[in-house]
Amino acid sequence: MMADWGPVVVAVLLSPGLLFQLPARTRVVEFGNMQTSGLSILVHAIIYFALVTIFLIAIHIHIYTG
């Protein structure tokens, strides 16, 4: 049985809000702030969905193990 690890790898590498926050509370972009607003969660969710869709559906990234 082969498992497809492509979606897992893409999701971990594109974790929203891990490296930067867009929009931040005091600036447009802040790095390593660790304080997330509701608007920032919404923006990151939209960007995350778009990138995961592009990488998994349009480019067909698949990593099989087994």
OpenMM code with the backbone's topology and positions (N, CA, C; nanometers):
from openmm import Vec3, app, unit

residues = "MET MET ALA ASP TRP GLY PRO VAL VAL VAL ALA VAL LEU LEU SER PRO GLY LEU LEU PHE GLN LEU PRO ALA ARG THR ARG VAL VAL GLU PHE GLY ASN MET GLN THR SER GLY LEU SER ILE LEU VAL HIS ALA ILE ILE TYR PHE ALA LEU VAL THR ILE PHE LEU ILE ALA ILE HIS ILE HIS ILE TYR THR GLY".split()
positions = [
    Vec3(0.0838, -0.1175, 0.0000),
    Vec3(0.0000, 0.0000, 0.0000),
    Vec3(0.0889, 0.1246, 0.0000),
    Vec3(0.0670, 0.2104, -0.0963),
    Vec3(0.1484, 0.3310, -0.1083),
    Vec3(0.0706, 0.4508, -0.0550),
    Vec3(0.1385, 0.5324, 0.0238),
    Vec3(0.0762, 0.6528, 0.0792),
    Vec3(0.1256, 0.7750, 0.0022),
    Vec3(0.0345, 0.8679, -0.0226),
    Vec3(0.0689, 0.9912, -0.0928),
    Vec3(0.1023, 1.0981, 0.0108),
    Vec3(0.2299, 1.1338, 0.0226),
    Vec3(0.2762, 1.2319, 0.1209),
    Vec3(0.2868, 1.3720, 0.0617),
    Vec3(0.2522, 1.3917, -0.0634),
    Vec3(0.2580, 1.5235, -0.1265),
    Vec3(0.1759, 1.6287, -0.0544),
    Vec3(0.0473, 1.6026, -0.0259),
    Vec3(-0.0330, 1.7023, 0.0452),
    Vec3(0.0199, 1.7356, 0.1844),
    Vec3(0.0749, 1.6369, 0.2529),
    Vec3(0.1289, 1.6607, 0.3875),
    Vec3(0.2506, 1.7522, 0.3806),
    Vec3(0.3408, 1.7250, 0.2889),
    Vec3(0.4622, 1.8067, 0.2754),
    Vec3(0.4273, 1.9496, 0.2347),
    Vec3(0.3387, 1.9661, 0.1393),
    Vec3(0.2992, 2.0998, 0.0945),
    Vec3(0.2314, 2.1759, 0.2081),
    Vec3(0.1430, 2.1103, 0.2830),
    Vec3(0.0723, 2.1761, 0.3924),
    Vec3(0.1670, 2.2200, 0.5039),
    Vec3(0.2646, 2.1386, 0.5366),
    Vec3(0.3598, 2.1752, 0.6425),
    Vec3(0.4497, 2.2899, 0.5980),
    Vec3(0.4972, 2.2860, 0.4747),
    Vec3(0.5865, 2.3912, 0.4269),
    Vec3(0.5159, 2.5252, 0.4096),
    Vec3(0.3853, 2.5230, 0.3867),
    Vec3(0.3101, 2.6467, 0.3657),
    Vec3(0.2248, 2.6852, 0.4868),
    Vec3(0.2613, 2.6402, 0.6048),
    Vec3(0.1822, 2.6699, 0.7251),
    Vec3(0.1577, 2.8190, 0.7388),
    Vec3(0.0305, 2.8616, 0.7426),
    Vec3(0.0010, 3.0048, 0.7480),
    Vec3(0.0401, 3.0670, 0.8809),
    Vec3(0.1063, 3.1816, 0.8738),
    Vec3(0.1420, 3.2562, 0.9931),
    Vec3(0.2643, 3.2058, 1.0654),
    Vec3(0.3317, 3.1056, 1.0133),
    Vec3(0.4478, 3.0501, 1.0820),
    Vec3(0.5656, 3.1465, 1.0799),
    Vec3(0.5956, 3.2056, 0.9662),
    Vec3(0.7110, 3.2942, 0.9540),
    Vec3(0.6753, 3.4419, 0.9592),
    Vec3(0.5595, 3.4778, 0.9041),
    Vec3(0.5224, 3.6194, 0.9026),
    Vec3(0.3719, 3.6340, 0.9192),
    Vec3(0.3304, 3.7545, 0.9561),
    Vec3(0.1893, 3.7845, 0.9746),
    Vec3(0.1496, 3.8970, 0.8804),
    Vec3(0.0428, 3.8739, 0.8049),
    Vec3(-0.0011, 3.9693, 0.7030),
    Vec3(-0.1520, 3.9829, 0.7106),
    Vec3(-0.2146, 4.0903, 0.7381),
    Vec3(-0.1627, 4.2166, 0.7903),
    Vec3(-0.1391, 4.2071, 0.9408),
    Vec3(-0.0429, 4.2808, 0.9884),
    Vec3(-0.0090, 4.2804, 1.1304),
    Vec3(-0.0871, 4.3902, 1.2027),
    Vec3(-0.0682, 4.3985, 1.3341),
    Vec3(-0.1414, 4.4983, 1.4120),
    Vec3(-0.0882, 4.6395, 1.3906),
    Vec3(0.0425, 4.6559, 1.3820),
    Vec3(0.1003, 4.7904, 1.3706),
    Vec3(0.1613, 4.8181, 1.2345),
    Vec3(0.1925, 4.7149, 1.1580),
    Vec3(0.2534, 4.7303, 1.0255),
    Vec3(0.1793, 4.6447, 0.9251),
    Vec3(0.2218, 4.6521, 0.8019),
    Vec3(0.1608, 4.5674, 0.6994),
    Vec3(0.2064, 4.4230, 0.7177),
    Vec3(0.3358, 4.4032, 0.7421),
    Vec3(0.3925, 4.2691, 0.7614),
    Vec3(0.4813, 4.2717, 0.8847),
    Vec3(0.4675, 4.1706, 0.9713),
    Vec3(0.5569, 4.1537, 1.0854),
    Vec3(0.6084, 4.0109, 1.0847),
    Vec3(0.7306, 3.9936, 1.1288),
    Vec3(0.7937, 3.8627, 1.1319),
    Vec3(0.8101, 3.8159, 1.2756),
    Vec3(0.7644, 3.6956, 1.3062),
    Vec3(0.7812, 3.6374, 1.4386),
    Vec3(0.7056, 3.7094, 1.5479),
    Vec3(0.5887, 3.7641, 1.5198),
    Vec3(0.5136, 3.8427, 1.6169),
    Vec3(0.4392, 3.7556, 1.7168),
    Vec3(0.3836, 3.6443, 1.6740),
    Vec3(0.3069, 3.5498, 1.7547),
    Vec3(0.1787, 3.6089, 1.8139),
    Vec3(0.1260, 3.7154, 1.7555),
    Vec3(-0.0029, 3.7725, 1.7944),
    Vec3(-0.0862, 3.7836, 1.6679),
    Vec3(-0.1902, 3.7004, 1.6567),
    Vec3(-0.2667, 3.6914, 1.5334),
    Vec3(-0.4035, 3.7572, 1.5498),
    Vec3(-0.4405, 3.8405, 1.4552),
    Vec3(-0.5722, 3.9039, 1.4561),
    Vec3(-0.6684, 3.8234, 1.3688),
    Vec3(-0.7964, 3.8540, 1.3785),
    Vec3(-0.8963, 3.7853, 1.2975),
    Vec3(-0.8777, 3.8106, 1.1491),
    Vec3(-0.8447, 3.9345, 1.1131),
    Vec3(-0.8206, 3.9680, 0.9728),
    Vec3(-0.6996, 3.8924, 0.9190),
    Vec3(-0.5972, 3.8800, 1.0003),
    Vec3(-0.4778, 3.8066, 0.9590),
    Vec3(-0.5095, 3.6590, 0.9357),
    Vec3(-0.5937, 3.6008, 1.0195),
    Vec3(-0.6336, 3.4608, 1.0018),
    Vec3(-0.7074, 3.4440, 0.8696),
    Vec3(-0.7959, 3.5375, 0.8378),
    Vec3(-0.8710, 3.5308, 0.7125),
    Vec3(-0.7801, 3.5434, 0.5901),
    Vec3(-0.6874, 3.6390, 0.5934),
    Vec3(-0.5949, 3.6594, 0.4808),
    Vec3(-0.5071, 3.5360, 0.4615),
    Vec3(-0.4537, 3.4816, 0.5709),
    Vec3(-0.3682, 3.3638, 0.5611),
    Vec3(-0.4460, 3.2425, 0.5101),
    Vec3(-0.5717, 3.2281, 0.5511),
    Vec3(-0.6526, 3.1147, 0.5053),
    Vec3(-0.6759, 3.1214, 0.3551),
    Vec3(-0.7017, 3.2398, 0.3029),
    Vec3(-0.7236, 3.2555, 0.1580),
    Vec3(-0.5957, 3.2267, 0.0799),
    Vec3(-0.4837, 3.2826, 0.1255),
    Vec3(-0.3551, 3.2585, 0.0584),
    Vec3(-0.3174, 3.1108, 0.0663),
    Vec3(-0.3356, 3.0495, 0.1825),
    Vec3(-0.3030, 2.9084, 0.2034),
    Vec3(-0.3858, 2.8195, 0.1112),
    Vec3(-0.5163, 2.8435, 0.1041),
    Vec3(-0.6043, 2.7642, 0.0172),
    Vec3(-0.5614, 2.7774, -0.1287),
    Vec3(-0.5297, 2.8985, -0.1714),
    Vec3(-0.4894, 2.9201, -0.3105),
    Vec3(-0.3592, 2.8460, -0.3426),
    Vec3(-0.2597, 2.8550, -0.2551),
    Vec3(-0.1315, 2.7895, -0.2812),
    Vec3(-0.1428, 2.6376, -0.2767),
    Vec3(-0.2160, 2.5844, -0.1801),
    Vec3(-0.2327, 2.4391, -0.1723),
    Vec3(-0.3074, 2.3884, -0.2953),
    Vec3(-0.4080, 2.4620, -0.3398),
    Vec3(-0.4819, 2.4235, -0.4600),
    Vec3(-0.3916, 2.4231, -0.5819),
    Vec3(-0.3096, 2.5253, -0.5956),
    Vec3(-0.2182, 2.5319, -0.7107),
    Vec3(-0.1188, 2.4172, -0.7082),
    Vec3(-0.0566, 2.3933, -0.5932),
    Vec3(0.0466, 2.2897, -0.5867),
    Vec3(-0.0102, 2.1488, -0.6006),
    Vec3(-0.1258, 2.1221, -0.5432),
    Vec3(-0.1759, 1.9846, -0.5431),
    Vec3(-0.2632, 1.9517, -0.6631),
    Vec3(-0.3412, 2.0464, -0.7101),
    Vec3(-0.4328, 2.0164, -0.8195),
    Vec3(-0.3744, 2.0559, -0.9552),
    Vec3(-0.3190, 2.1753, -0.9643),
    Vec3(-0.2698, 2.2225, -1.0940),
    Vec3(-0.1337, 2.1624, -1.1294),
    Vec3(-0.0431, 2.1523, -1.0326),
    Vec3(0.0924, 2.1036, -1.0607),
    Vec3(0.1045, 1.9534, -1.0352),
    Vec3(0.0120, 1.8942, -0.9624),
    Vec3(0.0084, 1.7506, -0.9321),
    Vec3(0.1329, 1.7044, -0.8564),
    Vec3(0.1584, 1.7640, -0.7427),
    Vec3(0.2700, 1.7193, -0.6595),
    Vec3(0.2258, 1.5956, -0.5808),
    Vec3(0.2971, 1.4856, -0.6003),
    Vec3(0.2682, 1.3615, -0.5295),
    Vec3(0.4002, 1.3002, -0.4857),
    Vec3(0.4056, 1.2544, -0.3630),
    Vec3(0.5225, 1.1847, -0.3088),
    Vec3(0.4726, 1.0508, -0.2538),
    Vec3(0.5092, 0.9414, -0.3186),
    Vec3(0.4624, 0.8104, -0.2772),
    Vec3(0.5706, 0.7367, -0.2017),
    Vec3(0.5308, 0.6681, -0.0939),
    Vec3(0.6240, 0.5879, -0.0166),
    Vec3(0.5666, 0.4468, -0.0054),
    Vec3(0.6538, 0.3539, 0.0213),
    Vec3(0.6027, 0.2207, 0.0464),
    Vec3(0.6637, 0.1135, -0.0325),
] * unit.nanometer
topology = app.Topology()
chain = topology.addChain("A")
for resn in residues:
    res = topology.addResidue(resn, chain)
    for name in ("N", "CA", "C"):
        topology.addAtom(name, app.Element.getBySymbol(name[0]), res)
